[in-house]
Amino acid sequence: MGGSRTSSGDRACDFDVIVVGAGFAGLYMIHKLRQMGMSVRAYEAADDVGGVWYWNRYPGARCDVESMQYSYGFSEELQQEWNWTERFAQQPEILAYIQHVADRFELRSAIQFKTRVEAASFDEPTASWTVTTDRGDRVTAPFLVMASGSLSTARLPDICGIEDFGGRFYHTGQWPAHKIDFSGRRVGVVGTGSSGVQAIPMIAREAEHVYVFQRTPNFVIPARNRPLDDEGQRKWKDRYPEHRARAKQVGTFYEFSDRSAMDVSEDERRAEYDRRWAEGGVNFVHSFKDIYLNEESNKTAADYVRERIRSIVNDPEVAEKLCPKDHPLGTKRICVGSDYYETYNRDNVTLIDLRSEPIDRILSGGVRTAAAVYAIDTLVFATGYDALTGALTAIDIRGRDGVALKDKWEHGPQNYLGLMTAGFPNMFIITGPGSPSVLVNMIVGIEQHVEWIADCIQHLRASGFDTIEAARTAEQDWVRHVNEEADKTLFPRANSWYIGANVPGKPRVFLPYTAGIGRYRKTCEDVAAAGYRGFVLGTAPAKQGRGDHQDRRQAVA
């Protein structure tokens, strides 16, 4: 196996910890555990590191968090030596950065690539996990860390006839590594979320014609991307300790406002929106402090963007189709794009509004809607993911008494702090449901989770405990708290992937934690400081009845 043998109960395990995934979360988890002297085996379905940035190679793919923030903060040497080229980095540059991290800290030796974890089961007598893969591996460890990603399970829409299509077929979340030439092609793009917004303008520059099948119009803020100069990077790097400390409290930091949109005059609001629009990026939604909280304030921002759409798009009918009207601005993930609305002024781009003209079926040579047949030889699905829970429930994970995680979460994910779920001891989840995850800079959330998990494992080892799991009452209280916090905002007003609305049959439960990473971090720190309040700590049954280990099981109230 290549790992040291470690003991759990009376069972010799292959590794101390098994990690699923080798993206940003998996790599830092490996590094942190190795620093603790623990043996680790990670499994990664791809043939290299990168996670979502390995698979998302579609044209125009880039991050909507500024490069200088979208990076690890755990190593001063790393953050000083790496230089970014753009304000918002493109996928190849982000992947190169992740690969650099894997090489710099010699992490690849802990990872088995081209291997998908199919099942994981908890053995109660020995308090250990057995993991099986699609390559026939069967390995054991006391601890299992799911670093499988919040946005890693790509999904296709339920459209009749997809299997009949005879042309080229792509999903933005599973894009080939080689460049796709769209020259002379008639391309149909289904979906206008973040990946569609980025890909459509790039494809339109090459293709003979692009048919955009829009399910839901989204608010798109211009990126205003630009190169980064050496002087600007140096000034940022000189203040990295200050920046990282602030990020721990706010996640991604923007120019946050302390004013309500209702407390200023119409002219002042307009001037502020003009300034933020010119600057570009997600910063726009922080023009005023209550855009996510107050419907009237939100409407002023939404009306502004709709006005911009109408001024950019030449055809009034097309412009109106592109104007979101069924959800408050920002309650679906805000999109950041370059020349997105301008693309609809091109002669080779046609917008099909699926609300008025739904797709009937996919044909071998095109798409038939309720109104017409569109001849298409290439289909691109920008239809997103089974977010936050999909990568977990896709694996046959079984805890105490053989209970499947998928069955436990049948009516929505139940967990404590987003980190652990009752009945699944020693299984940790990084940036899953119930944590800030996708609502903050993911790397800030990842580092907080990895460090908390590492400290927790260290505490167990120092205290002589073998297991930790969420108490059911604490889990119930946390799920209630997550939903109460979401209900204080406008987020639940949208049928978004934040509530699983993009997956037919998925429970409509608000998934991420909206109260902010600063408050969340403080809660996690307080729980740990109180001896892991809300968790149950115990010893393996195989050890019980032997001296000082006898029947040790502690529920921390």
C-alpha positions in Angstrom: 0.0 0.0 0.0 2.9 2.3 0.5 1.7 3.5 3.9 2.7 2.7 7.5 0.5 0.4 9.5 -1.5 2.1 12.2 -3.7 0.6 14.9 -7.4 1.3 15.4 -9.0 -0.8 18.0 -7.5 -4.3 17.5 -7.2 -3.8 13.7 -4.0 -2.8 11.9 -5.0 -0.2 9.3 -3.2 0.6 6.1 -3.1 4.4 6.8 -3.9 6.9 9.5 -6.2 8.9 7.2 -7.8 8.4 3.8 -8.6 11.5 1.8 -11.0 11.6 -1.1 -10.0 14.2 -3.7 -6.9 16.1 -4.7 -8.1 19.6 -5.3 -7.3 22.6 -3.1 -8.9 20.9 -0.1 -7.3 17.5 -0.6 -3.8 18.9 -1.1 -3.8 21.1 2.0 -5.3 18.2 4.0 -2.5 15.9 2.9 0.1 18.6 3.8 -1.3 19.3 7.2 -1.6 15.6 8.2 2.0 14.9 7.0 3.2 17.8 9.2 1.5 15.9 12.1 3.5 12.8 11.2 0.4 10.9 10.0 0.3 8.5 7.0 -2.1 9.5 4.3 -3.5 8.0 1.1 -5.6 10.2 -1.2 -7.6 9.1 -4.1 -8.3 11.2 -7.1 -10.4 10.3 -10.2 -8.4 12.6 -12.5 -4.9 11.9 -13.7 -3.6 14.9 -12.0 -4.3 17.3 -9.1 -6.6 20.3 -9.5 -10.1 19.2 -8.6 -12.7 21.5 -10.2 -9.8 23.4 -12.0 -8.7 20.2 -13.6 -12.1 19.4 -15.1 -13.3 23.0 -15.9 -11.2 23.6 -19.0 -14.0 25.1 -21.1 -13.3 28.3 -23.2 -13.2 31.4 -21.0 -13.0 29.5 -17.7 -11.7 31.8 -15.0 -12.2 32.5 -11.3 -14.5 35.3 -10.0 -12.4 35.8 -6.9 -9.4 38.0 -7.5 -6.1 36.1 -7.9 -4.3 37.6 -5.0 -7.0 36.3 -2.7 -7.7 33.0 -4.4 -4.6 31.3 -3.1 -3.3 29.5 -0.1 -2.3 31.5 3.0 -0.6 28.7 5.0 2.9 29.2 3.6 4.6 32.6 3.5 7.2 31.4 1.1 4.5 30.1 -1.3 2.5 33.3 -1.3 5.6 35.4 -1.9 7.2 33.3 -4.7 4.1 32.8 -6.9 3.2 35.6 -9.3 -0.2 36.0 -10.9 -0.7 37.6 -14.3 -4.3 38.8 -14.2 -6.8 40.2 -11.8 -9.0 37.2 -12.4 -6.9 34.2 -13.2 -7.8 31.8 -16.0 -8.2 28.1 -15.5 -4.8 27.2 -16.9 -3.0 29.5 -14.5 -4.9 28.3 -11.5 -4.2 24.7 -12.5 -0.5 25.5 -12.9 -0.6 27.0 -9.4 -2.2 23.9 -7.9 0.4 21.7 -9.7 3.2 23.9 -8.3 1.9 23.5 -4.8 1.7 19.7 -5.2 5.3 19.6 -6.5 6.7 22.2 -4.0 5.4 20.3 -1.0 5.9 16.8 -2.5 2.3 15.8 -2.2 1.9 13.6 -5.2 3.4 10.5 -3.6 0.4 10.4 -1.3 -2.1 10.4 -4.1 -3.3 7.6 -6.3 -4.6 9.1 -9.5 -7.1 7.7 -12.0 -9.0 6.1 -9.1 -12.5 6.7 -8.1 -13.8 5.9 -4.6 -16.9 3.8 -4.9 -17.7 2.9 -1.3 -16.7 3.5 2.3 -18.0 1.7 5.3 -17.4 2.1 9.0 -16.4 -0.9 11.1 -17.7 -0.4 14.6 -15.7 -3.0 16.5 -12.4 -1.5 15.3 -13.6 2.1 14.8 -12.1 2.2 11.3 -13.1 2.9 7.7 -12.7 0.6 4.8 -12.6 2.3 1.4 -13.0 0.5 -1.9 -12.2 1.9 -5.4 -13.0 1.2 -9.0 -9.5 -0.2 -9.4 -10.1 -2.9 -6.8 -8.3 -1.2 -3.9 -9.5 -2.0 -0.4 -7.8 0.1 2.2 -8.4 0.9 5.8 -7.9 3.9 8.1 -9.3 5.2 11.4 -10.2 8.6 9.7 -11.9 9.5 6.4 -11.8 13.0 5.0 -14.1 13.9 2.2 -12.4 16.6 0.1 -14.5 15.7 -2.8 -15.6 19.2 -3.7 -18.7 21.3 -3.5 -19.0 21.7 -7.3 -17.6 18.5 -8.7 -20.5 16.3 -9.7 -21.5 17.6 -13.2 -25.1 16.8 -14.2 -27.0 16.8 -17.5 -30.6 18.1 -17.7 -33.4 15.7 -18.1 -34.1 16.3 -21.7 -35.5 13.6 -23.9 -33.3 12.3 -26.7 -29.8 13.3 -25.3 -28.5 9.9 -26.1 -29.7 10.2 -29.7 -27.5 13.2 -30.6 -25.1 12.4 -33.3 -22.7 15.3 -33.1 -20.0 16.5 -30.7 -21.1 16.6 -27.1 -19.5 18.5 -24.1 -20.2 19.5 -20.5 -18.4 22.5 -19.1 -17.7 20.6 -15.9 -16.0 17.7 -17.8 -14.2 19.4 -20.6 -11.5 17.7 -22.6 -7.9 18.6 -22.1 -7.3 19.4 -25.7 -8.5 22.5 -27.5 -11.9 22.2 -29.2 -12.1 23.9 -32.6 -15.5 25.4 -33.1 -14.7 26.9 -36.5 -17.6 26.3 -39.0 -19.6 24.6 -36.3 -23.3 25.2 -35.4 -23.2 25.1 -31.6 -26.1 24.8 -29.2 -25.3 25.9 -25.6 -27.7 24.9 -22.9 -27.4 26.9 -19.7 -26.5 30.5 -18.9 -25.1 30.3 -15.4 -21.5 31.1 -14.5 -19.9 28.6 -16.9 -22.3 29.4 -19.8 -21.7 33.2 -19.3 -17.9 32.6 -19.6 -18.0 30.1 -22.5 -20.7 31.6 -24.8 -18.7 34.7 -25.9 -15.6 32.6 -26.5 -17.4 30.0 -28.6 -19.2 32.7 -30.5 -15.9 34.2 -31.7 -15.1 30.9 -33.6 -18.4 29.2 -34.4 -20.4 29.6 -37.5 -23.5 30.1 -35.3 -24.3 29.7 -31.6 -27.8 28.9 -30.4 -28.1 29.8 -26.7 -30.9 27.8 -24.9 -31.6 29.9 -21.8 -33.4 28.3 -19.0 -33.1 31.2 -16.5 -31.6 34.6 -17.2 -29.0 35.6 -14.7 -27.5 38.9 -13.5 -24.1 39.3 -15.1 -21.6 41.9 -13.8 -18.7 42.8 -16.1 -15.3 41.4 -14.9 -13.2 44.3 -16.0 -10.3 41.9 -16.0 -6.8 43.4 -16.4 -3.2 42.3 -16.2 -1.5 42.6 -12.8 1.7 44.6 -12.7 4.7 43.8 -10.5 4.4 46.9 -8.3 0.7 46.1 -7.5 1.6 42.5 -6.6 4.5 43.6 -4.4 2.3 46.0 -2.4 -0.3 43.3 -1.9 2.3 40.8 -0.8 3.9 43.2 1.6 0.5 43.3 3.4 -0.3 39.6 3.2 -0.5 39.0 7.0 -3.1 41.8 7.2 -5.0 40.6 4.2 -5.1 37.0 5.4 -6.3 38.0 8.8 -9.1 40.0 7.3 -10.1 37.2 5.0 -10.5 34.9 8.0 -13.3 37.2 9.1 -15.0 38.1 5.8 -14.0 35.3 3.4 -13.6 37.2 0.2 -13.0 40.9 1.0 -14.6 43.6 -1.0 -15.3 47.2 -0.5 -18.1 46.6 2.0 -20.6 49.4 2.5 -22.0 50.5 5.9 -25.0 52.3 4.2 -28.5 51.1 3.3 -29.5 51.7 -0.3 -32.6 53.3 1.2 -30.6 55.8 3.2 -29.2 57.7 0.2 -30.7 59.7 -2.6 -31.5 58.2 -6.0 -28.6 60.2 -7.5 -26.2 58.9 -4.8 -27.3 55.3 -5.5 -26.9 55.7 -9.2 -23.4 57.1 -8.8 -22.4 54.3 -6.5 -23.8 51.6 -8.9 -22.0 53.4 -11.8 -18.7 53.3 -9.9 -19.0 49.7 -9.0 -20.1 48.7 -12.5 -17.1 50.4 -13.9 -14.8 48.7 -11.4 -16.3 45.3 -12.2 -16.6 42.0 -10.3 -18.7 40.7 -7.4 -17.8 43.9 -5.6 -21.0 45.3 -7.2 -23.3 43.4 -4.9 -21.7 45.0 -1.9 -22.6 48.6 -3.0 -24.9 48.8 0.0 -25.0 46.7 3.1 -28.6 45.5 2.7 -28.7 44.2 -0.9 -29.0 40.6 0.3 -31.4 41.5 3.2 -33.9 44.1 2.0 -36.1 43.5 -1.0 -36.5 47.2 -1.7 -32.8 47.8 -1.6 -32.2 44.8 -3.8 -34.6 46.0 -6.4 -32.6 49.2 -6.9 -29.6 47.2 -7.8 -31.5 44.7 -9.9 -33.2 47.6 -11.8 -29.9 49.1 -12.4 -28.5 45.9 -14.0 -31.7 45.4 -16.1 -31.2 49.0 -17.3 -27.7 48.2 -18.3 -28.8 45.1 -20.2 -31.3 47.1 -22.2 -28.7 49.7 -23.0 -26.1 47.1 -24.2 -28.3 44.7 -26.2 -29.5 46.2 -29.5 -32.6 44.1 -30.0 -35.2 45.1 -27.3 -36.9 41.7 -27.4 -33.6 39.9 -26.8 -32.7 42.3 -24.1 -35.9 41.7 -22.3 -35.4 37.9 -22.4 -32.0 38.5 -20.8 -33.4 40.5 -17.9 -33.9 38.4 -14.8 -37.3 39.1 -13.2 -38.0 36.0 -11.0 -35.4 36.3 -8.3 -33.6 39.1 -6.3 -30.1 40.0 -7.5 -27.4 37.8 -6.0 -29.7 35.1 -4.7 -28.6 33.0 -7.6 -24.8 33.0 -7.7 -23.9 36.3 -9.3 -22.2 35.8 -12.6 -19.0 37.7 -13.7 -18.4 37.8 -17.4 -16.6 39.6 -20.2 -18.7 40.8 -23.2 -21.5 38.5 -22.3 -24.4 40.8 -23.1 -22.5 42.3 -26.0 -22.3 38.8 -27.6 -26.0 38.9 -28.3 -25.4 41.8 -30.8 -23.5 39.4 -33.0 -25.2 38.1 -36.2 -24.1 34.6 -35.4 -25.8 34.3 -32.0 -29.4 33.4 -31.4 -31.1 33.4 -28.0 -33.9 30.8 -27.4 -35.9 31.5 -24.3 -36.9 28.0 -22.9 -39.7 29.5 -20.8 -41.6 30.5 -23.9 -40.1 27.9 -26.2 -39.2 24.8 -24.2 -37.0 22.0 -25.6 -39.2 19.1 -26.8 -36.3 16.7 -27.5 -32.8 16.3 -28.7 -32.6 15.0 -32.3 -29.6 13.3 -34.0 -28.8 16.5 -35.8 -30.2 19.2 -33.6 -32.7 20.4 -31.1 -36.5 20.6 -31.4 -38.3 23.1 -29.3 -42.0 23.8 -29.1 -41.6 26.3 -31.9 -38.8 25.2 -34.2 -36.1 22.7 -35.1 -32.5 24.1 -34.8 -29.8 22.3 -36.9 -26.9 21.8 -34.6 -23.7 19.7 -34.9 -22.2 20.5 -31.5 -23.9 20.6 -28.1 -22.4 22.2 -25.0 -24.2 21.7 -21.7 -23.4 24.4 -19.2 -25.9 22.9 -16.8 -23.9 22.9 -13.5 -23.6 20.4 -10.7 -25.4 18.4 -8.1 -23.9 20.9 -5.7 -22.5 20.4 -2.2 -24.1 17.0 -1.6 -23.7 15.3 -5.0 -20.1 14.2 -4.6 -20.9 12.7 -1.2 -24.1 10.8 -2.0 -22.6 9.5 -5.3 -20.4 7.3 -3.1 -21.9 4.4 -1.1 -20.9 5.7 2.3 -22.2 3.6 5.2 -21.8 4.5 8.9 -23.0 2.8 12.0 -25.4 -0.2 11.5 -24.7 0.0 7.8 -26.9 3.1 7.3 -26.2 4.8 4.0 -25.4 8.5 3.9 -27.6 8.9 0.9 -30.6 7.4 2.9 -29.9 9.6 5.9 -29.8 12.7 3.7 -32.9 11.7 1.7 -34.8 14.7 3.0 -31.8 17.0 3.1 -28.3 17.0 4.5 -28.1 16.7 8.3 -24.8 17.5 10.0 -23.1 19.6 12.7 -21.1 22.6 11.7 -21.1 21.2 8.1 -18.2 19.1 9.3 -19.6 15.8 10.6 -22.8 13.9 10.5 -24.2 11.8 13.3 -23.8 8.0 12.9 -20.7 8.4 10.7 -17.8 8.6 13.2 -14.4 9.9 12.2 -15.7 11.1 8.8 -15.0 14.7 8.1 -16.4 16.8 5.3 -14.6 19.8 3.8 -16.7 22.8 2.7 -19.9 20.7 2.4 -23.5 21.7 3.2 -24.0 23.6 6.4 -20.8 25.5 6.1 -20.0 28.8 4.4 -18.4 26.9 1.5 -19.6 28.4 -1.8 -20.6 31.8 -0.3 -17.0 32.7 0.5 -13.6 32.5 -1.0 -13.4 28.7 -1.2 -9.7 28.5 -0.2 -10.3 30.5 3.0 -13.1 28.1 3.9 -10.9 25.1 3.0 -8.0 26.2 5.1 -10.3 26.8 8.1 -11.8 23.3 7.8 -8.5 21.5 7.3 -7.0 23.2 10.3 -10.0 22.4 12.5 -10.0 18.8 11.4 -6.3 18.4 12.0 -6.6 19.9 15.5 -9.6 17.6 16.2 -7.6 14.5 15.2 -4.7 15.7 17.3 -7.0 16.1 20.3 -8.4 12.6 19.9 -4.9 11.1 19.8 -3.7 13.2 22.8 -6.9 12.3 24.8 -6.9 8.6 24.1 -10.2 8.6 22.2 -10.7 6.6 19.0 -13.8 8.2 17.6 -15.7 11.5 17.3 -19.1 12.1 15.8 -21.8 14.7 15.9 -24.5 14.3 18.6 -27.9 14.0 17.0 -29.3 16.9 19.1 -26.4 19.2 18.1 -27.0 18.2 14.5 -30.7 19.0 14.6 -29.9 22.3 16.3 -27.3 23.2 13.6 -29.6 22.4 10.7 -32.3 24.5 12.2 -29.8 27.4 12.8 -28.5 27.2 9.2 -32.1 27.5 7.9 -33.0 30.3 10.3 -30.0 32.3 9.1 -30.8 31.8 5.5 -34.4 32.9 6.1 -33.1 36.3 7.4 -31.8 36.9 3.8 -33.3 37.0 0.4 -31.4 33.8 -0.7 -34.4 31.4 -0.3 -36.4 33.6 -2.7 -34.6 32.0 -5.7 -34.9 28.5 -7.2 -31.1 28.1 -7.2 -28.6 25.3 -6.8 -28.1 26.7 -3.3 -31.3 24.9 -2.5 -30.9 22.1 -5.0 -33.5 23.4 -7.4 -31.5 22.4 -10.4 -31.7 18.7 -9.6 -35.1 17.1 -10.1 -36.2 15.4 -6.9 -33.5 16.9 -4.7 -34.9 18.1 -1.4 -35.4 21.9 -1.4 -33.2 22.8 1.6 -30.9 25.8 1.7 -27.4 24.3 1.7 -24.6 26.8 2.6 -24.3 28.9 5.8 -25.2 32.5 5.2 -24.1 34.1 8.5 -20.5 34.7 7.4 -17.3 32.9 7.9 -16.1 35.1 10.8 -19.1 34.1 12.9 -18.8 30.5 11.7 -15.1 30.4 12.5 -15.8 31.7 16.0 -18.5 29.0 16.6 -16.1 26.2 15.5 -13.3 27.6 17.7 -15.7 27.8 20.7 -16.9 24.2 20.1 -13.3 22.9 20.1 -12.3 25.0 23.2 -15.2 23.5 25.1 -13.9 20.0 24.5 -15.8 19.6 21.3 -19.2 20.5 22.6 -22.0 18.8 20.6 -19.8 15.9 19.7 -19.6 12.4 21.1 -16.1 11.1 21.8 -15.5 7.4 22.4 -13.2 4.4 22.2 -13.4 1.4 19.9 -15.5 -1.5 21.3 -12.5 -3.8 20.7 -10.6 -1.8 23.4 -13.4 -1.5 25.9 -13.1 -3.7 29.0 -9.3 -3.4 29.0 -8.0 -1.3 31.8 -8.3 2.5 31.6 -10.1 2.3 28.2 -13.1 0.6 29.8 -16.4 1.9 28.2 -15.0 5.3 27.6 -17.6 7.3 25.8 -18.1 11.0 26.3 -20.9 13.3 25.0 -19.9 16.9 25.4 -22.9 19.1 26.1 
